[in-house]
């Protein structure tokens, strides 16, 4: 019977009327008889290493027992004994040369040739245990190695897929350059401006803080904030003069309040008039003094009702970039929100239709 595993039951049974199978490799016929007497089991014998069957055939034996004299004839190093089959060398008293030869051959044990009976049986069983334990460990190691290889392949596939996803993300970002950085910038800018405007509870301070912030962010430009008055009319709330004629700047801006602001108030979001044709399309010929100027504006509708219009204009050659337009959008939204708070606070004790007169004043 071929044993593929060793446990307490098998070892106990082997020690009491062995059923292990032994292949004896020896020139001495008496060696087989000694082993058969000790084991009371199945024993086969060959006279030399050259007569050994192949590894598959050796696998039918639990122990290959070889005389050191027969081992000396073997020119190779390790004998081809399959895993789980014990290799036991029979020597003449643990001589150094015998031990070296046994180690080179891969022996599990070296026994004295005078050893017989139950003592020999116990050594052979012990060698079987050692061989089977080694085979079990080697099998477990192979399984772990196979598991690690499979895990490595799975990780490699996952890394490849992650690389493809990152490539797609990078491609998407490259097709929309600056969009992510603009969003981050807008959030930071909105946080800064909101902190400033929340402190302003009076209209004059709110207008001044808003335009000062706009001048820092947008740079050199004419700016005006037009506030809603009666029946959809607009009045000039505050302005910054960059390059308008000084003596007529306020008059020009008042004219914008009556012509440009009502037109822009009808449009949601940021309105960019980048050319003379764009300006004329919105307000006709009533703002001829805006020739060669680019206009960027946004209506303030915090609660769906127009409270004002923020307008910036400057030389058409300079124009307004995508970043400038995003800045105008943020400024208009936060200014409109705080303006609504100021209006509600300052008009609580007045009729609902009286607050706009005070704002324009």
C-alpha positions as CSV (number, residue, x, y, z in Angstrom):
1,X,0.0,0.0,0.0
2,X,1.4,3.4,-1.0
3,X,1.4,6.0,1.8
4,X,1.0,9.7,0.7
5,X,0.6,11.1,4.2
6,X,1.9,10.2,7.7
7,X,-0.1,10.5,10.8
8,X,-0.1,8.9,14.3
9,X,-2.2,6.0,13.2
10,X,0.0,5.1,10.3
11,X,3.2,5.3,12.4
12,X,1.7,3.1,15.1
13,X,0.6,0.5,12.7
14,X,3.9,0.4,10.9
15,X,5.8,-0.2,14.2
16,X,3.6,-3.3,14.8
17,X,3.9,-5.5,11.7
18,X,5.0,-3.1,9.1
19,X,3.2,-2.7,5.8
20,X,5.7,-0.2,4.4
21,X,7.3,-1.2,1.2
22,X,11.1,-1.1,0.9
23,X,13.3,-1.2,-2.1
24,X,16.8,-2.5,-1.1
25,X,19.8,-1.5,-3.2
26,X,22.7,-3.8,-2.2
27,X,25.2,-6.3,-3.6
28,X,24.6,-8.5,-0.5
29,X,21.5,-10.8,-0.6
30,X,21.6,-10.9,3.2
31,X,20.6,-7.3,3.4
32,X,17.2,-8.0,1.9
33,X,16.7,-10.9,4.3
34,X,17.5,-8.6,7.3
35,X,15.1,-6.0,6.2
36,X,12.3,-8.6,5.5
37,X,12.8,-10.0,9.0
38,X,12.5,-6.6,10.6
39,X,9.5,-5.4,8.6
40,X,7.4,-8.4,8.0
41,X,6.4,-6.4,5.0
42,X,6.9,-6.2,1.2
43,X,10.5,-5.9,0.2
44,X,12.0,-5.6,-3.3
45,X,15.7,-5.6,-4.1
46,X,18.1,-4.6,-6.8
47,X,21.9,-5.1,-6.9
48,X,23.0,-1.6,-7.8
49,X,22.1,2.0,-8.5
50,X,22.1,1.2,-12.2
51,X,19.3,-1.2,-11.7
52,X,17.0,1.3,-9.9
53,X,13.7,1.8,-11.7
54,X,12.7,5.3,-12.7
55,X,11.3,7.9,-10.3
56,X,7.7,6.9,-11.0
57,X,8.4,3.3,-10.1
58,X,10.4,4.3,-7.0
59,X,7.4,6.2,-5.9
60,X,5.6,2.9,-5.2
61,X,8.0,2.4,-2.3
62,X,8.0,4.1,1.1
63,X,11.8,3.6,1.6
64,X,14.7,3.2,-0.7
65,X,17.4,1.5,1.4
66,X,20.9,1.6,-0.2
67,X,24.2,0.2,0.9
68,X,27.0,2.8,1.0
69,X,29.1,0.5,-1.3
70,X,26.3,0.7,-3.9
71,X,26.0,4.4,-3.4
72,X,29.8,4.8,-4.0
73,X,29.2,3.5,-7.5
74,X,26.8,6.4,-8.2
75,X,28.7,9.1,-10.1
76,X,25.9,11.7,-9.8
77,X,25.0,13.8,-6.8
78,X,21.3,13.4,-5.8
79,X,19.5,10.2,-6.5
80,X,16.2,10.5,-8.4
81,X,13.9,9.5,-5.5
82,X,10.5,11.1,-5.6
83,X,9.2,13.4,-2.9
84,X,7.6,11.5,0.0
85,X,9.9,8.4,-0.5
86,X,12.6,8.1,2.2
87,X,16.2,7.5,1.2
88,X,18.2,5.6,3.9
89,X,21.9,4.8,3.5
90,X,23.3,1.7,5.3
91,X,26.9,2.3,6.4
92,X,29.7,1.0,8.5
93,X,29.5,3.2,11.6
94,X,28.8,6.8,10.6
95,X,32.2,7.4,8.9
96,X,32.8,10.9,7.6
97,X,33.1,9.8,4.0
98,X,29.8,7.8,4.3
99,X,28.1,10.9,5.7
100,X,29.3,13.1,3.0
101,X,28.1,10.6,0.3
102,X,24.8,10.3,2.0
103,X,24.3,14.1,2.2
104,X,25.2,14.5,-1.5
105,X,22.6,11.8,-2.4
106,X,19.9,13.6,-0.4
107,X,19.5,10.8,2.3
108,X,17.0,11.2,5.0
109,X,19.0,9.0,7.4
110,X,22.2,7.0,7.7
111,X,22.0,3.7,9.7
112,X,24.6,1.3,10.9
113,X,24.8,-2.0,8.9
114,X,24.6,-3.9,12.2
115,X,21.2,-2.5,13.0
116,X,18.4,-5.0,12.7
117,X,15.0,-5.9,14.1
118,X,12.8,-3.3,15.7
119,X,15.6,-0.8,16.0
120,X,16.0,-0.9,12.2
121,X,12.2,-0.7,11.8
122,X,12.0,2.4,14.0
123,X,14.7,4.2,12.0
124,X,13.0,3.4,8.7
125,X,9.6,4.6,10.0
126,X,11.3,7.8,11.2
127,X,12.9,8.3,7.8
128,X,9.4,7.9,6.2
129,X,8.0,10.6,8.5
130,X,10.8,13.0,7.7
131,X,10.4,12.4,3.9
132,X,6.7,12.8,4.0
133,X,6.9,16.0,6.1
134,X,9.4,17.4,3.7
135,X,7.2,16.5,0.8
136,X,4.2,18.1,2.5
137,X,6.1,21.3,3.1
138,X,7.4,21.3,-0.4
139,X,3.8,20.8,-1.7
140,X,2.6,23.6,0.5
141,X,5.4,25.9,-0.7
142,X,4.5,25.1,-4.3
143,X,0.8,26.0,-3.6
144,X,1.8,29.2,-1.9
145,X,4.1,30.1,-4.8
146,X,1.3,29.4,-7.2
147,X,-1.0,31.5,-5.2
148,X,1.5,34.3,-5.1
149,X,2.0,34.1,-8.8
150,X,-1.8,34.3,-9.4
151,X,-2.0,37.2,-7.0
152,X,0.9,38.9,-8.8
153,X,-0.8,38.4,-12.1
154,X,-4.1,39.8,-10.7
155,X,-2.2,42.8,-9.3
156,X,-0.5,43.3,-12.6
157,X,-3.9,43.2,-14.4
158,X,-5.4,45.7,-11.9
159,X,-2.4,48.0,-12.3
160,X,-2.7,47.8,-16.0
161,X,-6.4,48.8,-15.8
162,X,-5.6,51.6,-13.3
163,X,-3.0,52.9,-15.7
164,X,-5.5,52.9,-18.5
165,X,-8.0,54.8,-16.3
166,X,-5.4,57.3,-15.4
167,X,-4.5,57.8,-19.0
168,X,-8.2,58.5,-19.8
169,X,-8.4,60.9,-16.9
170,X,-5.2,62.7,-18.0
171,X,-6.6,62.8,-21.6
172,X,-9.9,64.3,-20.4
173,X,-8.0,66.9,-18.3
174,X,-5.8,67.7,-21.3
175,X,-8.8,68.3,-23.5
176,X,-10.2,70.8,-20.9
177,X,-7.0,72.6,-19.7
178,X,-7.4,74.7,-16.7
179,X,-11.0,73.7,-15.9
180,X,-10.1,71.9,-12.6
181,X,-7.7,74.7,-11.5
182,X,-10.4,77.3,-12.3
183,X,-12.9,75.5,-10.1
184,X,-10.4,75.4,-7.2
185,X,-9.6,79.1,-7.8
186,X,-13.3,80.0,-7.9
187,X,-13.9,78.3,-4.5
188,X,-10.9,80.1,-2.9
189,X,-11.9,83.4,-4.4
190,X,-15.6,83.0,-3.3
191,X,-14.5,82.2,0.2
192,X,-12.3,85.3,0.4
193,X,-14.9,87.7,-1.0
194,X,-17.8,86.2,1.1
195,X,-15.7,86.9,4.3
196,X,-15.2,90.5,3.2
197,X,-18.8,91.2,2.2
198,X,-20.5,89.6,5.2
199,X,-18.9,92.3,7.3
200,X,-20.6,95.1,5.3
201,X,-24.0,95.9,6.6
202,X,-24.3,99.4,4.9
203,X,-24.8,99.9,1.2
204,X,-21.9,102.4,0.8
205,X,-19.4,100.0,2.4
206,X,-20.7,97.1,0.4
207,X,-20.3,98.9,-2.9
208,X,-16.8,100.1,-2.0
209,X,-15.5,96.7,-0.8
210,X,-17.0,95.0,-3.9
211,X,-15.3,97.3,-6.4
212,X,-12.0,97.3,-4.5
213,X,-12.0,93.5,-4.7
214,X,-12.9,93.5,-8.4
215,X,-10.1,96.0,-9.2
216,X,-7.5,93.6,-7.6
217,X,-8.9,90.5,-9.4
218,X,-9.7,91.8,-12.8
219,X,-7.1,94.6,-13.1
220,X,-7.3,97.8,-15.0
221,X,-10.9,98.3,-16.2
222,X,-13.8,100.7,-15.9
223,X,-16.4,99.3,-13.5
224,X,-19.9,100.3,-12.5
225,X,-22.6,98.8,-10.3
226,X,-26.1,99.8,-11.3
227,X,-28.9,99.4,-8.8
228,X,-32.6,98.7,-9.5
229,X,-34.9,101.7,-9.0
230,X,-38.6,102.2,-9.8
231,X,-40.3,100.2,-12.5
232,X,-37.2,98.4,-13.7
233,X,-35.1,101.6,-14.1
234,X,-31.5,101.6,-12.9
235,X,-29.4,104.2,-11.1
236,X,-25.6,104.4,-10.7
237,X,-24.6,103.0,-7.3
238,X,-20.8,103.2,-7.6
239,X,-18.1,103.2,-10.2
240,X,-14.4,103.0,-10.9
241,X,-13.0,105.2,-13.7
242,X,-10.0,103.7,-15.5
243,X,-9.8,105.5,-18.9
244,X,-13.0,107.4,-19.4
245,X,-12.6,111.2,-19.8
246,X,-12.5,112.5,-16.3
247,X,-14.9,115.4,-16.7
248,X,-17.6,113.3,-18.4
249,X,-17.1,109.9,-16.8
250,X,-20.1,110.2,-14.4
251,X,-22.3,111.5,-17.2
252,X,-21.4,108.6,-19.4
253,X,-22.1,106.1,-16.6
254,X,-25.4,107.7,-15.9
255,X,-26.2,107.2,-19.6
256,X,-25.2,103.5,-19.3
257,X,-27.7,103.2,-16.4
258,X,-30.5,104.2,-18.7
259,X,-29.5,102.3,-21.8
260,X,-27.0,99.5,-21.2
261,X,-28.1,98.3,-17.8
262,X,-31.7,97.5,-18.6
263,X,-30.6,95.5,-21.7
264,X,-28.1,93.5,-19.7
265,X,-30.6,92.9,-16.9
266,X,-32.7,90.8,-19.3
267,X,-29.8,88.3,-19.7
268,X,-28.9,85.6,-17.2
269,X,-25.3,84.7,-16.3
270,X,-22.2,86.4,-17.5
271,X,-22.6,88.4,-20.7
272,X,-19.5,89.1,-22.8
273,X,-19.6,91.7,-25.5
274,X,-16.2,91.2,-27.1
275,X,-16.7,93.4,-30.2
276,X,-18.4,96.6,-31.4
277,X,-21.0,94.4,-33.2
278,X,-21.8,92.6,-30.0
279,X,-22.5,95.9,-28.2
280,X,-24.6,97.3,-30.9
281,X,-26.6,94.1,-31.1
282,X,-27.5,94.4,-27.4
283,X,-28.1,98.2,-27.0
284,X,-28.2,99.5,-30.6
285,X,-26.4,102.8,-31.3
286,X,-27.3,104.4,-27.9
287,X,-23.8,103.6,-26.5
288,X,-21.6,104.8,-29.3
289,X,-19.0,105.9,-26.7
290,X,-18.4,102.1,-26.0
291,X,-16.9,101.7,-29.5
292,X,-13.7,99.7,-29.4
293,X,-14.5,98.5,-25.9
294,X,-15.2,95.0,-24.6
295,X,-17.9,94.6,-22.0
296,X,-18.3,91.9,-19.4
297,X,-21.4,92.0,-17.1
298,X,-23.5,89.9,-14.8
299,X,-27.0,90.5,-13.3
300,X,-27.5,90.2,-9.6
301,X,-30.5,88.0,-8.9
302,X,-30.1,86.4,-5.4
303,X,-33.7,85.5,-5.0
304,X,-34.8,85.5,-8.7
305,X,-35.4,89.3,-8.6
306,X,-33.0,91.7,-10.2
307,X,-31.3,93.9,-7.6
308,X,-28.6,95.3,-9.9
309,X,-26.1,94.8,-12.7
310,X,-22.3,94.7,-12.4
311,X,-20.5,96.0,-15.5
312,X,-16.9,96.1,-16.5
313,X,-15.5,97.5,-19.8
314,X,-12.1,98.3,-21.3
315,X,-10.2,98.4,-24.5
316,X,-11.3,95.7,-26.9
317,X,-7.7,94.7,-27.5
318,X,-7.3,93.7,-23.9
319,X,-10.8,92.1,-23.6
320,X,-11.8,89.7,-20.8
321,X,-10.4,86.2,-20.4
322,X,-12.2,83.1,-19.2
323,X,-10.8,83.7,-15.7
324,X,-12.1,87.3,-15.8
325,X,-15.6,86.0,-16.7
326,X,-15.5,83.5,-13.8
327,X,-14.4,86.3,-11.5
328,X,-17.3,88.5,-12.6
329,X,-19.8,85.7,-12.0
330,X,-18.5,85.1,-8.5
331,X,-18.5,88.8,-7.6
332,X,-22.0,89.4,-8.9
333,X,-23.4,86.4,-7.1
334,X,-21.9,87.3,-3.7
335,X,-22.6,91.0,-4.1
336,X,-26.2,90.3,-4.9
337,X,-26.6,88.0,-1.9
338,X,-25.2,90.5,0.6
339,X,-27.1,93.4,-1.1
340,X,-30.3,91.4,-0.4
341,X,-29.4,91.1,3.2
342,X,-28.6,94.8,3.5
343,X,-31.9,95.7,1.8
344,X,-33.9,93.5,4.2
345,X,-32.2,94.8,7.2
346,X,-32.5,98.5,6.3
347,X,-36.2,98.3,5.2
348,X,-37.8,96.2,7.9
349,X,-39.6,99.2,9.3
350,X,-40.7,100.6,5.8
351,X,-43.3,99.6,3.3
352,X,-42.3,96.9,0.9
353,X,-42.3,99.4,-2.1
354,X,-40.1,102.0,-0.5
355,X,-36.7,100.3,-0.2
356,X,-35.4,100.9,-3.7
357,X,-35.6,104.7,-3.4
358,X,-33.3,104.6,-0.4
359,X,-30.9,102.2,-2.2
360,X,-30.5,104.5,-5.2
361,X,-30.0,107.5,-3.1
